[in-house]
Amino acid sequence: MKIIISPDITTFCYIDEHDNMIDITDKIPYRLREFVKRMKFIFDDKIDIDRSYTEKENEDIYEYLIEKAYETKDYCFKKTKFKPRPREKLLIAFNKLFFDKFDNR
């Protein structure tokens, strides 16, 4: 499942098997929506929320950084540029946390 986010990060949707956009904004916990907004500092406007990322292997340090950012509101507060490989690792960790919180709401 790939989740599509509106540019202002207020609406979350996915496309079902009949190509219909299904709004799931109200199913995503408020704290998780706010976390996605803060992640713009790391991922710019290229936040990909896709369950396929959760199947990829990742190093613990990336999982720790994303968990720390989720638990501590002021942990990600300024724009940061990452090289492609670390950015991808952070994106994997972000998706794992997102779907863990989404599935266990």
Biopython code that builds the backbone (N, CA, C, O; Angstrom):
import numpy as np
from Bio.PDB.StructureBuilder import StructureBuilder

atoms = [
    (1, "MET", "N", (0.839, -1.175, 0.000)),
    (1, "MET", "CA", (0.000, 0.000, 0.000)),
    (1, "MET", "C", (0.885, 1.239, 0.000)),
    (1, "MET", "O", (1.776, 1.389, 0.836)),
    (2, "LYS", "N", (0.624, 2.103, -0.935)),
    (2, "LYS", "CA", (1.319, 3.383, -1.007)),
    (2, "LYS", "C", (0.332, 4.465, -0.600)),
    (2, "LYS", "O", (-0.792, 4.513, -1.100)),
    (3, "ILE", "N", (0.759, 5.331, 0.310)),
    (3, "ILE", "CA", (-0.095, 6.412, 0.781)),
    (3, "ILE", "C", (0.342, 7.703, 0.104)),
    (3, "ILE", "O", (1.527, 8.034, 0.061)),
    (4, "ILE", "N", (-0.629, 8.415, -0.415)),
    (4, "ILE", "CA", (-0.382, 9.680, -1.093)),
    (4, "ILE", "C", (-0.752, 10.802, -0.119)),
    (4, "ILE", "O", (-1.803, 10.768, 0.522)),
    (5, "ILE", "N", (0.134, 11.795, -0.025)),
    (5, "ILE", "CA", (-0.060, 12.899, 0.910)),
    (5, "ILE", "C", (-0.290, 14.175, 0.112)),
    (5, "ILE", "O", (0.383, 14.420, -0.889)),
    (6, "SER", "N", (-1.235, 14.979, 0.557)),
    (6, "SER", "CA", (-1.457, 16.274, -0.090)),
    (6, "SER", "C", (-0.238, 17.165, 0.150)),
    (6, "SER", "O", (0.486, 16.963, 1.125)),
    (7, "PRO", "N", (-0.002, 18.139, -0.717)),
    (7, "PRO", "CA", (1.183, 19.002, -0.578)),
    (7, "PRO", "C", (1.285, 19.703, 0.779)),
    (7, "PRO", "O", (2.389, 19.932, 1.274)),
    (8, "ASP", "N", (0.151, 20.044, 1.380)),
    (8, "ASP", "CA", (0.194, 20.710, 2.683)),
    (8, "ASP", "C", (0.166, 19.713, 3.855)),
    (8, "ASP", "O", (0.074, 20.115, 5.015)),
    (9, "ILE", "N", (0.244, 18.449, 3.549)),
    (9, "ILE", "CA", (0.289, 17.345, 4.514)),
    (9, "ILE", "C", (-0.911, 17.387, 5.470)),
    (9, "ILE", "O", (-0.762, 17.251, 6.684)),
    (10, "THR", "N", (-2.085, 17.575, 4.900)),
    (10, "THR", "CA", (-3.301, 17.542, 5.708)),
    (10, "THR", "C", (-4.218, 16.386, 5.325)),
    (10, "THR", "O", (-5.126, 16.037, 6.080)),
    (11, "THR", "N", (-3.988, 15.791, 4.162)),
    (11, "THR", "CA", (-4.825, 14.698, 3.681)),
    (11, "THR", "C", (-3.950, 13.514, 3.284)),
    (11, "THR", "O", (-2.943, 13.668, 2.593)),
    (12, "PHE", "N", (-4.357, 12.331, 3.735)),
    (12, "PHE", "CA", (-3.658, 11.087, 3.428)),
    (12, "PHE", "C", (-4.640, 10.165, 2.718)),
    (12, "PHE", "O", (-5.742, 9.931, 3.214)),
    (13, "CYS", "N", (-4.247, 9.643, 1.563)),
    (13, "CYS", "CA", (-5.112, 8.765, 0.774)),
    (13, "CYS", "C", (-4.301, 7.582, 0.240)),
    (13, "CYS", "O", (-3.072, 7.621, 0.179)),
    (14, "TYR", "N", (-5.024, 6.539, -0.142)),
    (14, "TYR", "CA", (-4.401, 5.468, -0.905)),
    (14, "TYR", "C", (-5.317, 5.134, -2.072)),
    (14, "TYR", "O", (-6.494, 5.494, -2.070)),
    (15, "ILE", "N", (-4.780, 4.453, -3.056)),
    (15, "ILE", "CA", (-5.559, 4.078, -4.233)),
    (15, "ILE", "C", (-5.912, 2.609, -4.115)),
    (15, "ILE", "O", (-5.032, 1.759, -3.972)),
    (16, "ASP", "N", (-7.209, 2.309, -4.174)),
    (16, "ASP", "CA", (-7.653, 0.922, -4.025)),
    (16, "ASP", "C", (-7.520, 0.162, -5.348)),
    (16, "ASP", "O", (-7.022, 0.700, -6.337)),
    (17, "GLU", "N", (-7.967, -1.086, -5.349)),
    (17, "GLU", "CA", (-7.810, -1.942, -6.526)),
    (17, "GLU", "C", (-8.650, -1.483, -7.723)),
    (17, "GLU", "O", (-8.431, -1.941, -8.844)),
    (18, "HIS", "N", (-9.614, -0.579, -7.489)),
    (18, "HIS", "CA", (-10.449, -0.039, -8.573)),
    (18, "HIS", "C", (-10.013, 1.372, -8.968)),
    (18, "HIS", "O", (-10.758, 2.099, -9.625)),
    (19, "ASP", "N", (-8.802, 1.751, -8.562)),
    (19, "ASP", "CA", (-8.215, 3.069, -8.855)),
    (19, "ASP", "C", (-8.997, 4.235, -8.246)),
    (19, "ASP", "O", (-8.998, 5.340, -8.789)),
    (20, "ASN", "N", (-9.654, 3.985, -7.128)),
    (20, "ASN", "CA", (-10.339, 5.049, -6.394)),
    (20, "ASN", "C", (-9.431, 5.555, -5.285)),
    (20, "ASN", "O", (-8.744, 4.772, -4.629)),
    (21, "MET", "N", (-9.432, 6.867, -5.081)),
    (21, "MET", "CA", (-8.666, 7.425, -3.966)),
    (21, "MET", "C", (-9.512, 7.328, -2.700)),
    (21, "MET", "O", (-10.640, 7.818, -2.657)),
    (22, "ILE", "N", (-8.961, 6.700, -1.685)),
    (22, "ILE", "CA", (-9.651, 6.518, -0.413)),
    (22, "ILE", "C", (-8.975, 7.386, 0.638)),
    (22, "ILE", "O", (-7.789, 7.221, 0.924)),
    (23, "ASP", "N", (-9.735, 8.311, 1.210)),
    (23, "ASP", "CA", (-9.205, 9.201, 2.237)),
    (23, "ASP", "C", (-9.098, 8.434, 3.560)),
    (23, "ASP", "O", (-10.091, 7.915, 4.070)),
    (24, "ILE", "N", (-7.886, 8.373, 4.103)),
    (24, "ILE", "CA", (-7.664, 7.683, 5.378)),
    (24, "ILE", "C", (-7.114, 8.631, 6.440)),
    (24, "ILE", "O", (-6.573, 8.181, 7.450)),
    (25, "THR", "N", (-7.247, 9.921, 6.222)),
    (25, "THR", "CA", (-6.690, 10.907, 7.140)),
    (25, "THR", "C", (-7.172, 10.675, 8.564)),
    (25, "THR", "O", (-6.379, 10.738, 9.504)),
    (26, "ASP", "N", (-8.463, 10.408, 8.734)),
    (26, "ASP", "CA", (-9.010, 10.227, 10.079)),
    (26, "ASP", "C", (-8.585, 8.915, 10.732)),
    (26, "ASP", "O", (-8.801, 8.722, 11.928)),
    (27, "LYS", "N", (-7.988, 8.020, 9.966)),
    (27, "LYS", "CA", (-7.512, 6.745, 10.527)),
    (27, "LYS", "C", (-6.058, 6.821, 10.995)),
    (27, "LYS", "O", (-5.561, 5.899, 11.642)),
    (28, "ILE", "N", (-5.390, 7.911, 10.670)),
    (28, "ILE", "CA", (-3.993, 8.097, 11.072)),
    (28, "ILE", "C", (-3.976, 8.912, 12.356)),
    (28, "ILE", "O", (-4.529, 10.011, 12.394)),
    (29, "PRO", "N", (-3.351, 8.393, 13.408)),
    (29, "PRO", "CA", (-3.325, 9.125, 14.677)),
    (29, "PRO", "C", (-2.730, 10.529, 14.504)),
    (29, "PRO", "O", (-1.808, 10.740, 13.716)),
    (30, "TYR", "N", (-3.280, 11.468, 15.254)),
    (30, "TYR", "CA", (-2.847, 12.866, 15.171)),
    (30, "TYR", "C", (-1.336, 12.997, 15.341)),
    (30, "TYR", "O", (-0.680, 13.698, 14.571)),
    (31, "ARG", "N", (-0.792, 12.328, 16.340)),
    (31, "ARG", "CA", (0.656, 12.429, 16.605)),
    (31, "ARG", "C", (1.471, 11.957, 15.399)),
    (31, "ARG", "O", (2.517, 12.531, 15.096)),
    (32, "LEU", "N", (1.004, 10.930, 14.721)),
    (32, "LEU", "CA", (1.702, 10.414, 13.545)),
    (32, "LEU", "C", (1.602, 11.407, 12.383)),
    (32, "LEU", "O", (2.570, 11.589, 11.645)),
    (33, "ARG", "N", (0.451, 12.045, 12.214)),
    (33, "ARG", "CA", (0.318, 13.070, 11.167)),
    (33, "ARG", "C", (1.269, 14.234, 11.430)),
    (33, "ARG", "O", (1.904, 14.743, 10.507)),
    (34, "GLU", "N", (1.365, 14.652, 12.683)),
    (34, "GLU", "CA", (2.279, 15.741, 13.038)),
    (34, "GLU", "C", (3.736, 15.333, 12.802)),
    (34, "GLU", "O", (4.554, 16.158, 12.393)),
    (35, "PHE", "N", (4.054, 14.083, 13.057)),
    (35, "PHE", "CA", (5.402, 13.573, 12.810)),
    (35, "PHE", "C", (5.737, 13.633, 11.323)),
    (35, "PHE", "O", (6.846, 14.016, 10.952)),
    (36, "VAL", "N", (4.793, 13.262, 10.481)),
    (36, "VAL", "CA", (5.006, 13.322, 9.028)),
    (36, "VAL", "C", (5.296, 14.761, 8.612)),
    (36, "VAL", "O", (6.167, 14.996, 7.775)),
    (37, "LYS", "N", (4.584, 15.716, 9.180)),
    (37, "LYS", "CA", (4.837, 17.131, 8.867)),
    (37, "LYS", "C", (6.264, 17.521, 9.241)),
    (37, "LYS", "O", (6.929, 18.234, 8.489)),
    (38, "ARG", "N", (6.734, 17.063, 10.388)),
    (38, "ARG", "CA", (8.100, 17.384, 10.812)),
    (38, "ARG", "C", (9.141, 16.708, 9.934)),
    (38, "ARG", "O", (10.253, 17.220, 9.802)),
    (39, "MET", "N", (8.820, 15.600, 9.346)),
    (39, "MET", "CA", (9.773, 14.878, 8.508)),
    (39, "MET", "C", (10.065, 15.596, 7.198)),
    (39, "MET", "O", (10.988, 15.213, 6.478)),
    (40, "LYS", "N", (9.292, 16.632, 6.878)),
    (40, "LYS", "CA", (9.605, 17.441, 5.695)),
    (40, "LYS", "C", (11.005, 18.034, 5.806)),
    (40, "LYS", "O", (11.643, 18.311, 4.790)),
    (41, "PHE", "N", (11.484, 18.229, 7.028)),
    (41, "PHE", "CA", (12.827, 18.777, 7.216)),
    (41, "PHE", "C", (13.891, 17.810, 6.718)),
    (41, "PHE", "O", (14.961, 18.237, 6.285)),
    (42, "ILE", "N", (13.612, 16.533, 6.774)),
    (42, "ILE", "CA", (14.575, 15.532, 6.308)),
    (42, "ILE", "C", (14.337, 15.174, 4.844)),
    (42, "ILE", "O", (15.282, 15.087, 4.060)),
    (43, "PHE", "N", (13.080, 14.967, 4.480)),
    (43, "PHE", "CA", (12.749, 14.443, 3.160)),
    (43, "PHE", "C", (12.255, 15.497, 2.172)),
    (43, "PHE", "O", (11.891, 15.146, 1.050)),
    (44, "ASP", "N", (12.229, 16.754, 2.545)),
    (44, "ASP", "CA", (11.683, 17.820, 1.705)),
    (44, "ASP", "C", (10.243, 17.465, 1.325)),
    (44, "ASP", "O", (9.452, 17.075, 2.184)),
    (45, "ASP", "N", (9.911, 17.597, 0.062)),
    (45, "ASP", "CA", (8.558, 17.250, -0.392)),
    (45, "ASP", "C", (8.507, 15.831, -0.953)),
    (45, "ASP", "O", (7.517, 15.448, -1.576)),
    (46, "LYS", "N", (9.545, 15.065, -0.743)),
    (46, "LYS", "CA", (9.634, 13.728, -1.324)),
    (46, "LYS", "C", (9.431, 12.652, -0.258)),
    (46, "LYS", "O", (10.215, 11.708, -0.167)),
    (47, "ILE", "N", (8.383, 12.797, 0.542)),
    (47, "ILE", "CA", (8.083, 11.802, 1.566)),
    (47, "ILE", "C", (7.304, 10.677, 0.902)),
    (47, "ILE", "O", (6.166, 10.870, 0.476)),
    (48, "ASP", "N", (7.913, 9.512, 0.815)),
    (48, "ASP", "CA", (7.252, 8.343, 0.255)),
    (48, "ASP", "C", (6.786, 7.455, 1.399)),
    (48, "ASP", "O", (7.597, 6.970, 2.188)),
    (49, "ILE", "N", (5.479, 7.245, 1.485)),
    (49, "ILE", "CA", (4.939, 6.320, 2.478)),
    (49, "ILE", "C", (4.447, 5.114, 1.712)),
    (49, "ILE", "O", (3.418, 5.161, 1.039)),
    (50, "ASP", "N", (5.196, 4.035, 1.823)),
    (50, "ASP", "CA", (4.921, 2.836, 1.045)),
    (50, "ASP", "C", (5.279, 1.620, 1.892)),
    (50, "ASP", "O", (6.402, 1.498, 2.380)),
    (51, "ARG", "N", (4.313, 0.728, 2.060)),
    (51, "ARG", "CA", (4.513, -0.458, 2.904)),
    (51, "ARG", "C", (5.662, -1.335, 2.402)),
    (51, "ARG", "O", (6.250, -2.073, 3.192)),
    (52, "SER", "N", (5.996, -1.275, 1.118)),
    (52, "SER", "CA", (7.077, -2.115, 0.585)),
    (52, "SER", "C", (8.423, -1.786, 1.252)),
    (52, "SER", "O", (9.302, -2.645, 1.330)),
    (53, "TYR", "N", (8.582, -0.555, 1.727)),
    (53, "TYR", "CA", (9.820, -0.196, 2.431)),
    (53, "TYR", "C", (9.992, -0.989, 3.726)),
    (53, "TYR", "O", (11.118, -1.210, 4.172)),
    (54, "THR", "N", (8.900, -1.411, 4.322)),
    (54, "THR", "CA", (8.989, -2.107, 5.613)),
    (54, "THR", "C", (9.605, -3.500, 5.479)),
    (54, "THR", "O", (9.997, -4.103, 6.478)),
    (55, "GLU", "N", (9.691, -4.003, 4.270)),
    (55, "GLU", "CA", (10.267, -5.326, 4.034)),
    (55, "GLU", "C", (11.772, -5.281, 3.816)),
    (55, "GLU", "O", (12.418, -6.326, 3.733)),
    (56, "LYS", "N", (12.331, -4.090, 3.723)),
    (56, "LYS", "CA", (13.761, -3.942, 3.468)),
    (56, "LYS", "C", (14.544, -3.983, 4.769)),
    (56, "LYS", "O", (14.070, -3.552, 5.820)),
    (57, "GLU", "N", (15.758, -4.515, 4.670)),
    (57, "GLU", "CA", (16.660, -4.554, 5.820)),
    (57, "GLU", "C", (17.240, -3.169, 6.069)),
    (57, "GLU", "O", (17.379, -2.363, 5.149)),
    (58, "ASN", "N", (17.573, -2.909, 7.322)),
    (58, "ASN", "CA", (18.093, -1.602, 7.674)),
    (58, "ASN", "C", (18.970, -1.719, 8.915)),
    (58, "ASN", "O", (18.813, -2.649, 9.706)),
    (59, "GLU", "N", (19.884, -0.786, 9.083)),
    (59, "GLU", "CA", (20.737, -0.766, 10.264)),
    (59, "GLU", "C", (19.992, -0.128, 11.433)),
    (59, "GLU", "O", (19.142, 0.742, 11.244)),
    (60, "ASP", "N", (20.319, -0.568, 12.625)),
    (60, "ASP", "CA", (19.648, -0.092, 13.831)),
    (60, "ASP", "C", (19.783, 1.413, 14.043)),
    (60, "ASP", "O", (18.871, 2.033, 14.591)),
    (61, "ILE", "N", (20.883, 2.011, 13.630)),
    (61, "ILE", "CA", (21.101, 3.432, 13.876)),
    (61, "ILE", "C", (20.025, 4.282, 13.194)),
    (61, "ILE", "O", (19.587, 5.286, 13.755)),
    (62, "TYR", "N", (19.601, 3.894, 12.002)),
    (62, "TYR", "CA", (18.568, 4.650, 11.291)),
    (62, "TYR", "C", (17.213, 4.500, 11.989)),
    (62, "TYR", "O", (16.435, 5.449, 12.078)),
    (63, "GLU", "N", (16.953, 3.297, 12.477)),
    (63, "GLU", "CA", (15.717, 3.055, 13.231)),
    (63, "GLU", "C", (15.723, 3.919, 14.496)),
    (63, "GLU", "O", (14.703, 4.503, 14.860)),
    (64, "TYR", "N", (16.864, 3.992, 15.151)),
    (64, "TYR", "CA", (17.002, 4.786, 16.375)),
    (64, "TYR", "C", (16.766, 6.272, 16.091)),
    (64, "TYR", "O", (16.038, 6.934, 16.830)),
    (65, "LEU", "N", (17.372, 6.793, 15.035)),
    (65, "LEU", "CA", (17.219, 8.212, 14.708)),
    (65, "LEU", "C", (15.758, 8.583, 14.437)),
    (65, "LEU", "O", (15.283, 9.620, 14.900)),
    (66, "ILE", "N", (15.060, 7.750, 13.698)),
    (66, "ILE", "CA", (13.657, 8.030, 13.389)),
    (66, "ILE", "C", (12.795, 7.882, 14.641)),
    (66, "ILE", "O", (11.891, 8.687, 14.867)),
    (67, "GLU", "N", (13.062, 6.875, 15.446)),
    (67, "GLU", "CA", (12.312, 6.702, 16.700)),
    (67, "GLU", "C", (12.535, 7.899, 17.623)),
    (67, "GLU", "O", (11.597, 8.388, 18.252)),
    (68, "LYS", "N", (13.768, 8.362, 17.698)),
    (68, "LYS", "CA", (14.105, 9.535, 18.519)),
    (68, "LYS", "C", (13.369, 10.770, 18.006)),
    (68, "LYS", "O", (12.855, 11.561, 18.797)),
    (69, "ALA", "N", (13.317, 10.937, 16.696)),
    (69, "ALA", "CA", (12.603, 12.069, 16.101)),
    (69, "ALA", "C", (11.105, 11.991, 16.405)),
    (69, "ALA", "O", (10.459, 13.018, 16.609)),
    (70, "TYR", "N", (10.561, 10.788, 16.436)),
    (70, "TYR", "CA", (9.139, 10.611, 16.744)),
    (70, "TYR", "C", (8.854, 10.927, 18.211)),
    (70, "TYR", "O", (7.865, 11.586, 18.532)),
    (71, "GLU", "N", (9.722, 10.454, 19.089)),
    (71, "GLU", "CA", (9.511, 10.612, 20.531)),
    (71, "GLU", "C", (9.822, 12.020, 21.027)),
    (71, "GLU", "O", (9.252, 12.463, 22.025)),
    (72, "THR", "N", (10.720, 12.730, 20.343)),
    (72, "THR", "CA", (11.169, 14.046, 20.789)),
    (72, "THR", "C", (10.780, 15.086, 19.749)),
    (72, "THR", "O", (11.347, 15.116, 18.657)),
    (73, "LYS", "N", (9.818, 15.938, 20.081)),
    (73, "LYS", "CA", (9.282, 16.894, 19.102)),
    (73, "LYS", "C", (10.331, 17.828, 18.522)),
    (73, "LYS", "O", (10.240, 18.185, 17.348)),
    (74, "ASP", "N", (11.316, 18.231, 19.298)),
    (74, "ASP", "CA", (12.282, 19.208, 18.791)),
    (74, "ASP", "C", (13.544, 18.560, 18.227)),
    (74, "ASP", "O", (14.555, 19.238, 18.042)),
    (75, "TYR", "N", (13.498, 17.258, 17.952)),
    (75, "TYR", "CA", (14.671, 16.558, 17.430)),
    (75, "TYR", "C", (14.938, 16.889, 15.960)),
    (75, "TYR", "O", (16.097, 16.966, 15.552)),
    (76, "CYS", "N", (13.899, 17.083, 15.168)),
    (76, "CYS", "CA", (14.043, 17.466, 13.754)),
    (76, "CYS", "C", (13.396, 18.824, 13.581)),
    (76, "CYS", "O", (12.173, 18.929, 13.481)),
    (77, "PHE", "N", (14.207, 19.856, 13.546)),
    (77, "PHE", "CA", (13.629, 21.189, 13.481)),
    (77, "PHE", "C", (14.273, 22.088, 12.445)),
    (77, "PHE", "O", (13.872, 23.244, 12.308)),
    (78, "LYS", "N", (15.256, 21.595, 11.712)),
    (78, "LYS", "CA", (15.823, 22.409, 10.648)),
    (78, "LYS", "C", (16.130, 21.532, 9.442)),
    (78, "LYS", "O", (16.329, 20.323, 9.563)),
    (79, "LYS", "N", (16.163, 22.165, 8.288)),
    (79, "LYS", "CA", (16.419, 21.418, 7.058)),
    (79, "LYS", "C", (17.776, 20.741, 7.108)),
    (79, "LYS", "O", (18.770, 21.323, 7.540)),
    (80, "THR", "N", (17.790, 19.509, 6.660)),
    (80, "THR", "CA", (19.015, 18.724, 6.657)),
    (80, "THR", "C", (19.120, 18.016, 5.316)),
    (80, "THR", "O", (18.142, 17.437, 4.842)),
    (81, "LYS", "N", (20.276, 18.056, 4.713)),
    (81, "LYS", "CA", (20.498, 17.363, 3.444)),
    (81, "LYS", "C", (21.297, 16.094, 3.702)),
    (81, "LYS", "O", (22.314, 16.119, 4.395)),
    (82, "PHE", "N", (20.835, 15.000, 3.147)),
    (82, "PHE", "CA", (21.527, 13.721, 3.256)),
    (82, "PHE", "C", (21.904, 13.241, 1.870)),
    (82, "PHE", "O", (21.234, 13.559, 0.888)),
    (83, "LYS", "N", (22.957, 12.490, 1.798)),
    (83, "LYS", "CA", (23.310, 11.832, 0.545)),
    (83, "LYS", "C", (22.241, 10.784, 0.250)),
    (83, "LYS", "O", (21.509, 10.390, 1.158)),
    (84, "PRO", "N", (22.133, 10.320, -0.999)),
    (84, "PRO", "CA", (21.045, 9.409, -1.375)),
    (84, "PRO", "C", (20.939, 8.136, -0.533)),
    (84, "PRO", "O", (19.836, 7.756, -0.140)),
    (85, "ARG", "N", (22.046, 7.478, -0.251)),
    (85, "ARG", "CA", (21.972, 6.200, 0.479)),
    (85, "ARG", "C", (21.497, 6.386, 1.928)),
    (85, "ARG", "O", (20.595, 5.663, 2.353)),
    (86, "PRO", "N", (22.066, 7.325, 2.707)),
    (86, "PRO", "CA", (21.537, 7.536, 4.059)),
    (86, "PRO", "C", (20.084, 8.018, 4.048)),
    (86, "PRO", "O", (19.302, 7.656, 4.927)),
    (87, "ARG", "N", (19.728, 8.826, 3.061)),
    (87, "ARG", "CA", (18.331, 9.283, 2.960)),
    (87, "ARG", "C", (17.395, 8.093, 2.752)),
    (87, "ARG", "O", (16.323, 8.024, 3.353)),
    (88, "GLU", "N", (17.810, 7.158, 1.896)),
    (88, "GLU", "CA", (16.997, 5.966, 1.665)),
    (88, "GLU", "C", (16.876, 5.129, 2.937)),
    (88, "GLU", "O", (15.802, 4.605, 3.234)),
    (89, "LYS", "N", (17.960, 5.002, 3.681)),
    (89, "LYS", "CA", (17.940, 4.240, 4.939)),
    (89, "LYS", "C", (16.997, 4.894, 5.957)),
    (89, "LYS", "O", (16.271, 4.204, 6.672)),
    (90, "LEU", "N", (17.017, 6.237, 6.014)),
    (90, "LEU", "CA", (16.106, 6.950, 6.907)),
    (90, "LEU", "C", (14.659, 6.784, 6.439)),
    (90, "LEU", "O", (13.749, 6.677, 7.261)),
    (91, "LEU", "N", (14.447, 6.762, 5.128)),
    (91, "LEU", "CA", (13.105, 6.570, 4.592)),
    (91, "LEU", "C", (12.571, 5.175, 4.936)),
    (91, "LEU", "O", (11.391, 5.022, 5.252)),
    (92, "ILE", "N", (13.428, 4.173, 4.874)),
    (92, "ILE", "CA", (13.032, 2.816, 5.269)),
    (92, "ILE", "C", (12.628, 2.814, 6.738)),
    (92, "ILE", "O", (11.582, 2.275, 7.098)),
    (93, "ALA", "N", (13.457, 3.417, 7.584)),
    (93, "ALA", "CA", (13.164, 3.473, 9.017)),
    (93, "ALA", "C", (11.877, 4.256, 9.276)),
    (93, "ALA", "O", (11.067, 3.860, 10.115)),
    (94, "PHE", "N", (11.688, 5.352, 8.568)),
    (94, "PHE", "CA", (10.475, 6.158, 8.707)),
    (94, "PHE", "C", (9.239, 5.326, 8.370)),
    (94, "PHE", "O", (8.253, 5.352, 9.106)),
    (95, "ASN", "N", (9.289, 4.588, 7.257)),
    (95, "ASN", "CA", (8.147, 3.765, 6.861)),
    (95, "ASN", "C", (7.869, 2.656, 7.853)),
    (95, "ASN", "O", (6.709, 2.348, 8.127)),
    (96, "LYS", "N", (8.910, 2.054, 8.392)),
    (96, "LYS", "CA", (8.708, 1.010, 9.399)),
    (96, "LYS", "C", (7.995, 1.579, 10.618)),
    (96, "LYS", "O", (7.058, 0.968, 11.130)),
    (97, "LEU", "N", (8.429, 2.737, 11.083)),
    (97, "LEU", "CA", (7.781, 3.361, 12.224)),
    (97, "LEU", "C", (6.353, 3.781, 11.876)),
    (97, "LEU", "O", (5.429, 3.546, 12.655)),
    (98, "PHE", "N", (6.171, 4.395, 10.717)),
    (98, "PHE", "CA", (4.843, 4.849, 10.311)),
    (98, "PHE", "C", (3.847, 3.697, 10.308)),
    (98, "PHE", "O", (2.785, 3.797, 10.922)),
    (99, "PHE", "N", (4.176, 2.608, 9.627)),
    (99, "PHE", "CA", (3.225, 1.503, 9.518)),
    (99, "PHE", "C", (3.062, 0.755, 10.839)),
    (99, "PHE", "O", (1.995, 0.201, 11.103)),
    (100, "ASP", "N", (4.092, 0.728, 11.665)),
    (100, "ASP", "CA", (3.959, 0.134, 12.996)),
    (100, "ASP", "C", (2.934, 0.931, 13.814)),
    (100, "ASP", "O", (2.048, 0.341, 14.433)),
    (101, "LYS", "N", (3.045, 2.253, 13.822)),
    (101, "LYS", "CA", (2.115, 3.108, 14.565)),
    (101, "LYS", "C", (0.730, 3.095, 13.928)),
    (101, "LYS", "O", (-0.274, 3.114, 14.640)),
    (102, "PHE", "N", (0.659, 3.064, 12.616)),
    (102, "PHE", "CA", (-0.616, 3.046, 11.903)),
    (102, "PHE", "C", (-1.365, 1.728, 12.151)),
    (102, "PHE", "O", (-2.567, 1.735, 12.414)),
    (103, "ASP", "N", (-0.661, 0.622, 12.068)),
    (103, "ASP", "CA", (-1.285, -0.693, 12.256)),
    (103, "ASP", "C", (-1.705, -0.942, 13.697)),
    (103, "ASP", "O", (-2.665, -1.671, 13.948)),
    (104, "ASN", "N", (-0.989, -0.339, 14.648)),
    (104, "ASN", "CA", (-1.258, -0.584, 16.071)),
    (104, "ASN", "C", (-1.973, 0.584, 16.746)),
    (104, "ASN", "O", (-1.837, 0.780, 17.953)),
    (105, "ARG", "N", (-2.716, 1.341, 15.993)),
    (105, "ARG", "CA", (-3.428, 2.495, 16.563)),
    (105, "ARG", "C", (-4.570, 2.082, 17.435)),
    (105, "ARG", "O", (-5.265, 2.934, 17.987)),
]
sb = StructureBuilder()
sb.init_structure("model")
sb.init_model(0)
sb.init_chain("A")
sb.init_seg("    ")
for serial, (resi, resn, name, xyz) in enumerate(atoms, 1):
    if name == "N":
        sb.init_residue(resn, " ", resi, " ")
    sb.init_atom(name, np.array(xyz, "f"), 0.0, 1.0, " ", f" {name:<3s}", serial, name[0])
structure = sb.get_structure()
